[in-house]
Amino acid sequence: MKELHWIKMNLNCFDDITMSTLYQKRNGDSLCVFWLMLLTLAGSINDDGHVYTQIDKKVSIKALAKQCELSNKFVREALQEFASLKLIRWNGTDTLQIVDWSKYTVTR
């Protein structure tokens, strides 16, 4: 696995229909920040876009909320929104992955 140093973001990322849709929702600014938090977490884990908070690669709403210092309710609703927009997918019941991870990464 190549070492990951960056995630990439287009300069017009907020013009993207998905980001624009997120931003226009209630708490849209918080949804966008949480999305960026998920991207950076996935980048620091460096496991093909998987996001987890435990060594066994499981993620819980509670653990993710604690790590990001957000409410359980907000994280649950945000993840549902991200899944509906096909930004993330659940592999099973407790494994989370960023869809199209390579779109967000730069390797050396």
Order of alpha helices (4+ residues) and beta strands (2+ residues): beta-alpha-alpha-beta-alpha-alpha-beta-beta-beta
